[in-house]
Amino acid sequence: PVKDFAPVSRMTLIAALLIVHPEFPVQSVSDLIRYARAHPGKLSYASSGNGSSQHLAGELLKKVAGIDMTHVPYKGPTFSVQYVMAGRVEMTFGNIVNTLPQVRSGRLRAIAVSSLKRWPPIPDVPTVAESGYPGFEAVAWFGLLAPGNTPNAIVQKLHQDILKALAAADVRTRLTDAGLEIVGRAPAEFAAQIKDEIVKKGQLIKDAGVKPD
């Protein structure tokens, strides 16, 4: 991915909510960590499958907090959220847009956001990072990449065109309404971020023994 593609722009990102069943006795990340340490191996978290973003988010939380949790993979994000609502699994990192209606209806409790910044529609929900784990970030991002041999002048032109599109009022409205945060990172910054993630997530995958289905 580093050699075969030329990063043009990381355009948007979307965070996840760390959600639990409303009857589960935790109100915050600190409560969750205390519960996990008091009940080693008893806490389970759902994901949409092995190697998914939810799976990696759970493994990252295990790593930074030094806790033991059991991963329960399902066949897609809908099932992982449904089983948390049913009380069969204690928690999951759910797509922020898909889970917010369930949080507002009281069927789920949101205790944290997985991005570095709070999400404006739910400003009272803190981030994992500010809950005692600085730098914690588990988000999905969307970007544009060109073939690796694309001339730099074309890459820069594409990036400028993307910035113009992202600045358009109707585009911004549609993206933010879909729960996306607009980023618009420059090619060099996007390339550095990809290289950094390959190292960090690669090490997390190796340490946790994550294997795709």
BALOBA-1460 file (C-alpha; in Angstrom, 3 decimals):
// residues 213
<rec num="1" residu="p" x="0.000" y="0.000" z="0.000"/>
<rec num="2" residu="v" x="2.881" y="2.424" z="0.538"/>
<rec num="3" residu="k" x="4.551" y="1.809" z="-2.836"/>
<rec num="4" residu="d" x="1.545" y="1.055" z="-5.029"/>
<rec num="5" residu="f" x="-0.580" y="4.068" z="-4.118"/>
<rec num="6" residu="a" x="-0.055" y="7.832" z="-4.054"/>
<rec num="7" residu="p" x="-2.071" y="9.371" z="-1.198"/>
<rec num="8" residu="v" x="-4.096" y="12.347" z="-2.391"/>
<rec num="9" residu="s" x="-6.218" y="13.328" z="0.590"/>
<rec num="10" residu="r" x="-7.724" y="11.832" z="3.708"/>
<rec num="11" residu="m" x="-11.176" y="13.347" z="3.286"/>
<rec num="12" residu="t" x="-13.361" y="12.313" z="6.203"/>
<rec num="13" residu="l" x="-13.463" y="10.125" z="9.280"/>
<rec num="14" residu="i" x="-16.177" y="8.603" z="11.430"/>
<rec num="15" residu="a" x="-15.902" y="7.685" z="15.079"/>
<rec num="16" residu="a" x="-17.524" y="4.911" z="17.096"/>
<rec num="17" residu="l" x="-19.406" y="4.951" z="20.368"/>
<rec num="18" residu="l" x="-18.318" y="2.678" z="23.181"/>
<rec num="19" residu="i" x="-21.736" y="1.362" z="24.150"/>
<rec num="20" residu="v" x="-23.042" y="-0.950" z="26.855"/>
<rec num="21" residu="h" x="-26.401" y="-2.401" z="27.828"/>
<rec num="22" residu="p" x="-28.269" y="0.120" z="30.022"/>
<rec num="23" residu="e" x="-28.467" y="-2.373" z="32.903"/>
<rec num="24" residu="f" x="-24.739" y="-3.075" z="32.847"/>
<rec num="25" residu="p" x="-23.358" y="-1.387" z="36.018"/>
<rec num="26" residu="v" x="-20.894" y="1.044" z="34.417"/>
<rec num="27" residu="q" x="-21.368" y="4.722" z="33.639"/>
<rec num="28" residu="s" x="-17.902" y="5.623" z="32.364"/>
<rec num="29" residu="v" x="-14.661" y="4.244" z="30.981"/>
<rec num="30" residu="s" x="-13.212" y="4.308" z="34.498"/>
<rec num="31" residu="d" x="-16.136" y="2.207" z="35.748"/>
<rec num="32" residu="l" x="-15.616" y="-0.209" z="32.870"/>
<rec num="33" residu="i" x="-11.925" y="-0.640" z="33.611"/>
<rec num="34" residu="r" x="-12.597" y="-1.174" z="37.323"/>
<rec num="35" residu="y" x="-15.239" y="-3.773" z="36.481"/>
<rec num="36" residu="a" x="-12.893" y="-5.586" z="34.086"/>
<rec num="37" residu="r" x="-10.130" y="-5.698" z="36.686"/>
<rec num="38" residu="a" x="-12.510" y="-6.926" z="39.372"/>
<rec num="39" residu="h" x="-13.884" y="-9.617" z="37.059"/>
<rec num="40" residu="p" x="-10.896" y="-10.787" z="34.946"/>
<rec num="41" residu="g" x="-11.948" y="-12.637" z="31.817"/>
<rec num="42" residu="k" x="-15.662" y="-12.104" z="32.496"/>
<rec num="43" residu="l" x="-16.147" y="-9.032" z="30.287"/>
<rec num="44" residu="s" x="-17.009" y="-9.610" z="26.623"/>
<rec num="45" residu="y" x="-17.079" y="-7.208" z="23.707"/>
<rec num="46" residu="a" x="-18.807" y="-7.727" z="20.371"/>
<rec num="47" residu="s" x="-17.544" y="-6.860" z="16.913"/>
<rec num="48" residu="s" x="-18.673" y="-7.189" z="13.324"/>
<rec num="49" residu="g" x="-16.055" y="-9.869" z="12.704"/>
<rec num="50" residu="n" x="-12.429" y="-10.846" z="13.181"/>
<rec num="51" residu="g" x="-10.100" y="-8.103" z="11.988"/>
<rec num="52" residu="s" x="-12.883" y="-5.498" z="11.838"/>
<rec num="53" residu="s" x="-12.461" y="-1.947" z="13.104"/>
<rec num="54" residu="q" x="-14.566" y="-2.829" z="16.169"/>
<rec num="55" residu="h" x="-12.308" y="-5.782" z="16.888"/>
<rec num="56" residu="l" x="-9.177" y="-3.636" z="16.700"/>
<rec num="57" residu="a" x="-10.782" y="-0.927" z="18.850"/>
<rec num="58" residu="g" x="-11.494" y="-3.497" z="21.548"/>
<rec num="59" residu="e" x="-7.971" y="-4.888" z="21.379"/>
<rec num="60" residu="l" x="-6.559" y="-1.362" z="21.599"/>
<rec num="61" residu="l" x="-8.598" y="-0.697" z="24.740"/>
<rec num="62" residu="k" x="-7.391" y="-3.976" z="26.229"/>
<rec num="63" residu="k" x="-3.817" y="-3.004" z="25.488"/>
<rec num="64" residu="v" x="-3.814" y="0.561" z="26.799"/>
<rec num="65" residu="a" x="-5.894" y="-0.255" z="29.889"/>
<rec num="66" residu="g" x="-4.177" y="-3.555" z="30.660"/>
<rec num="67" residu="i" x="-7.440" y="-5.487" z="31.011"/>
<rec num="68" residu="d" x="-8.690" y="-8.898" z="29.940"/>
<rec num="69" residu="m" x="-11.772" y="-9.044" z="27.707"/>
<rec num="70" residu="t" x="-13.202" y="-11.779" z="25.506"/>
<rec num="71" residu="h" x="-13.817" y="-10.941" z="21.851"/>
<rec num="72" residu="v" x="-17.130" y="-12.151" z="20.398"/>
<rec num="73" residu="p" x="-17.197" y="-11.747" z="16.586"/>
<rec num="74" residu="y" x="-20.491" y="-11.578" z="14.728"/>
<rec num="75" residu="k" x="-21.368" y="-11.495" z="11.037"/>
<rec num="76" residu="g" x="-21.719" y="-7.744" z="10.682"/>
<rec num="77" residu="p" x="-22.226" y="-4.625" z="12.816"/>
<rec num="78" residu="t" x="-26.014" y="-5.018" z="13.032"/>
<rec num="79" residu="f" x="-25.695" y="-8.291" z="14.923"/>
<rec num="80" residu="s" x="-23.006" y="-7.022" z="17.290"/>
<rec num="81" residu="v" x="-25.192" y="-4.090" z="18.348"/>
<rec num="82" residu="q" x="-28.311" y="-6.264" z="18.619"/>
<rec num="83" residu="y" x="-26.606" y="-8.672" z="20.985"/>
<rec num="84" residu="v" x="-25.440" y="-5.846" z="23.235"/>
<rec num="85" residu="m" x="-29.038" y="-4.523" z="23.304"/>
<rec num="86" residu="a" x="-30.189" y="-8.041" z="24.202"/>
<rec num="87" residu="g" x="-27.695" y="-8.164" z="27.076"/>
<rec num="88" residu="r" x="-25.824" y="-11.180" z="25.734"/>
<rec num="89" residu="v" x="-22.570" y="-9.218" z="25.368"/>
<rec num="90" residu="e" x="-21.590" y="-6.351" z="27.635"/>
<rec num="91" residu="m" x="-20.183" y="-3.842" z="25.148"/>
<rec num="92" residu="t" x="-19.076" y="-2.948" z="21.649"/>
<rec num="93" residu="f" x="-17.655" y="-0.061" z="19.645"/>
<rec num="94" residu="g" x="-20.576" y="0.787" z="17.372"/>
<rec num="95" residu="n" x="-20.745" y="3.086" z="14.365"/>
<rec num="96" residu="i" x="-21.709" y="6.433" z="15.843"/>
<rec num="97" residu="v" x="-24.534" y="7.122" z="13.396"/>
<rec num="98" residu="n" x="-26.114" y="3.678" z="13.559"/>
<rec num="99" residu="t" x="-26.002" y="3.445" z="17.358"/>
<rec num="100" residu="l" x="-26.974" y="6.986" z="18.316"/>
<rec num="101" residu="p" x="-30.747" y="6.383" z="17.830"/>
<rec num="102" residu="q" x="-30.534" y="3.404" z="20.198"/>
<rec num="103" residu="v" x="-28.648" y="5.508" z="22.741"/>
<rec num="104" residu="r" x="-31.246" y="8.293" z="22.555"/>
<rec num="105" residu="s" x="-34.074" y="5.774" z="22.959"/>
<rec num="106" residu="g" x="-32.437" y="4.348" z="26.093"/>
<rec num="107" residu="r" x="-31.801" y="0.897" z="24.634"/>
<rec num="108" residu="l" x="-28.043" y="1.441" z="24.849"/>
<rec num="109" residu="r" x="-25.773" y="3.574" z="27.017"/>
<rec num="110" residu="a" x="-22.864" y="5.462" z="25.439"/>
<rec num="111" residu="i" x="-19.928" y="5.866" z="27.792"/>
<rec num="112" residu="a" x="-17.283" y="7.202" z="25.393"/>
<rec num="113" residu="v" x="-16.408" y="8.268" z="21.852"/>
<rec num="114" residu="s" x="-13.486" y="6.612" z="20.054"/>
<rec num="115" residu="s" x="-12.177" y="9.763" z="18.336"/>
<rec num="116" residu="l" x="-9.710" y="12.271" z="19.777"/>
<rec num="117" residu="k" x="-12.411" y="14.954" z="19.925"/>
<rec num="118" residu="r" x="-15.969" y="14.821" z="21.214"/>
<rec num="119" residu="w" x="-18.719" y="14.482" z="18.640"/>
<rec num="120" residu="p" x="-20.871" y="17.655" z="18.397"/>
<rec num="121" residu="p" x="-24.321" y="15.957" z="18.352"/>
<rec num="122" residu="i" x="-23.540" y="14.341" z="21.750"/>
<rec num="123" residu="p" x="-21.163" y="16.799" z="23.455"/>
<rec num="124" residu="d" x="-21.737" y="15.312" z="26.926"/>
<rec num="125" residu="v" x="-20.190" y="11.959" z="25.986"/>
<rec num="126" residu="p" x="-16.404" y="12.090" z="26.660"/>
<rec num="127" residu="t" x="-13.718" y="10.516" z="24.526"/>
<rec num="128" residu="v" x="-11.744" y="7.477" z="25.625"/>
<rec num="129" residu="a" x="-8.654" y="9.668" z="25.295"/>
<rec num="130" residu="e" x="-9.863" y="12.161" z="27.896"/>
<rec num="131" residu="s" x="-11.065" y="9.353" z="30.155"/>
<rec num="132" residu="g" x="-7.539" y="8.467" z="31.185"/>
<rec num="133" residu="y" x="-6.012" y="7.099" z="27.978"/>
<rec num="134" residu="p" x="-4.446" y="10.015" z="26.054"/>
<rec num="135" residu="g" x="-3.970" y="9.413" z="22.357"/>
<rec num="136" residu="f" x="-6.572" y="6.649" z="22.133"/>
<rec num="137" residu="e" x="-8.140" y="6.819" z="18.688"/>
<rec num="138" residu="a" x="-10.117" y="4.162" z="16.855"/>
<rec num="139" residu="v" x="-11.851" y="5.662" z="13.833"/>
<rec num="140" residu="a" x="-12.663" y="4.710" z="10.274"/>
<rec num="141" residu="w" x="-11.385" y="7.133" z="7.644"/>
<rec num="142" residu="f" x="-12.111" y="7.670" z="3.993"/>
<rec num="143" residu="g" x="-9.556" y="9.012" z="1.550"/>
<rec num="144" residu="l" x="-8.594" y="9.208" z="-2.076"/>
<rec num="145" residu="l" x="-5.488" y="7.508" z="-3.440"/>
<rec num="146" residu="a" x="-4.090" y="7.443" z="-6.970"/>
<rec num="147" residu="p" x="-1.766" y="4.905" z="-8.629"/>
<rec num="148" residu="g" x="1.725" y="5.018" z="-7.161"/>
<rec num="149" residu="n" x="3.350" y="6.449" z="-10.283"/>
<rec num="150" residu="t" x="0.986" y="9.425" z="-10.563"/>
<rec num="151" residu="p" x="2.989" y="12.670" z="-11.102"/>
<rec num="152" residu="n" x="3.065" y="14.902" z="-8.031"/>
<rec num="153" residu="a" x="1.566" y="17.815" z="-9.974"/>
<rec num="154" residu="i" x="-1.556" y="15.748" z="-10.670"/>
<rec num="155" residu="v" x="-1.747" y="14.569" z="-7.057"/>
<rec num="156" residu="q" x="-1.594" y="18.179" z="-5.849"/>
<rec num="157" residu="k" x="-4.232" y="19.270" z="-8.379"/>
<rec num="158" residu="l" x="-6.567" y="16.483" z="-7.261"/>
<rec num="159" residu="h" x="-6.037" y="17.456" z="-3.634"/>
<rec num="160" residu="q" x="-6.948" y="21.093" z="-4.328"/>
<rec num="161" residu="d" x="-10.087" y="19.965" z="-6.177"/>
<rec num="162" residu="i" x="-11.051" y="17.790" z="-3.193"/>
<rec num="163" residu="l" x="-10.627" y="20.723" z="-0.820"/>
<rec num="164" residu="k" x="-12.933" y="22.816" z="-3.006"/>
<rec num="165" residu="a" x="-15.540" y="20.055" z="-2.995"/>
<rec num="166" residu="l" x="-15.305" y="19.579" z="0.773"/>
<rec num="167" residu="a" x="-15.761" y="23.326" z="1.251"/>
<rec num="168" residu="a" x="-19.053" y="23.383" z="-0.671"/>
<rec num="169" residu="a" x="-21.988" y="23.962" z="1.673"/>
<rec num="170" residu="d" x="-24.188" y="21.197" z="0.258"/>
<rec num="171" residu="v" x="-21.347" y="18.660" z="0.383"/>
<rec num="172" residu="r" x="-20.461" y="19.588" z="3.978"/>
<rec num="173" residu="t" x="-24.099" y="19.293" z="5.020"/>
<rec num="174" residu="r" x="-24.541" y="15.849" z="3.482"/>
<rec num="175" residu="l" x="-21.305" y="14.540" z="4.977"/>
<rec num="176" residu="t" x="-21.897" y="15.904" z="8.468"/>
<rec num="177" residu="d" x="-25.504" y="14.698" z="8.429"/>
<rec num="178" residu="a" x="-24.106" y="11.237" z="7.724"/>
<rec num="179" residu="g" x="-21.955" y="11.499" z="10.856"/>
<rec num="180" residu="l" x="-18.689" y="12.139" z="9.070"/>
<rec num="181" residu="e" x="-16.058" y="14.608" z="10.238"/>
<rec num="182" residu="i" x="-14.504" y="16.531" z="7.352"/>
<rec num="183" residu="v" x="-10.698" y="16.423" z="7.430"/>
<rec num="184" residu="g" x="-9.109" y="17.204" z="4.036"/>
<rec num="185" residu="r" x="-5.524" y="16.255" z="4.909"/>
<rec num="186" residu="a" x="-2.737" y="17.098" z="2.448"/>
<rec num="187" residu="p" x="-0.966" y="14.323" z="0.465"/>
<rec num="188" residu="a" x="2.226" y="14.314" z="2.559"/>
<rec num="189" residu="e" x="0.292" y="14.298" z="5.823"/>
<rec num="190" residu="f" x="-2.006" y="11.553" z="4.563"/>
<rec num="191" residu="a" x="0.999" y="9.464" z="3.468"/>
<rec num="192" residu="a" x="2.641" y="9.871" z="6.889"/>
<rec num="193" residu="q" x="-0.569" y="8.858" z="8.625"/>
<rec num="194" residu="i" x="-0.865" y="5.678" z="6.528"/>
<rec num="195" residu="k" x="2.727" y="4.679" z="7.301"/>
<rec num="196" residu="d" x="2.180" y="5.374" z="10.996"/>
<rec num="197" residu="e" x="-1.005" y="3.287" z="11.092"/>
<rec num="198" residu="i" x="0.667" y="0.372" z="9.324"/>
<rec num="199" residu="v" x="3.249" y="0.248" z="12.092"/>
<rec num="200" residu="k" x="0.928" y="0.833" z="15.054"/>
<rec num="201" residu="k" x="-1.960" y="-1.336" z="13.914"/>
<rec num="202" residu="g" x="0.414" y="-3.963" z="12.612"/>
<rec num="203" residu="q" x="1.951" y="-4.251" z="16.073"/>
<rec num="204" residu="l" x="-1.488" y="-4.328" z="17.712"/>
<rec num="205" residu="i" x="-2.603" y="-7.119" z="15.352"/>
<rec num="206" residu="k" x="0.566" y="-9.067" z="16.032"/>
<rec num="207" residu="d" x="0.374" y="-8.647" z="19.810"/>
<rec num="208" residu="a" x="-3.308" y="-9.636" z="19.920"/>
<rec num="209" residu="g" x="-2.974" y="-12.490" z="17.431"/>
<rec num="210" residu="v" x="-5.751" y="-11.076" z="15.281"/>
<rec num="211" residu="k" x="-6.582" y="-13.133" z="12.193"/>
<rec num="212" residu="p" x="-9.272" y="-12.360" z="9.600"/>
<rec num="213" residu="d" x="-12.154" y="-14.735" z="8.946"/>
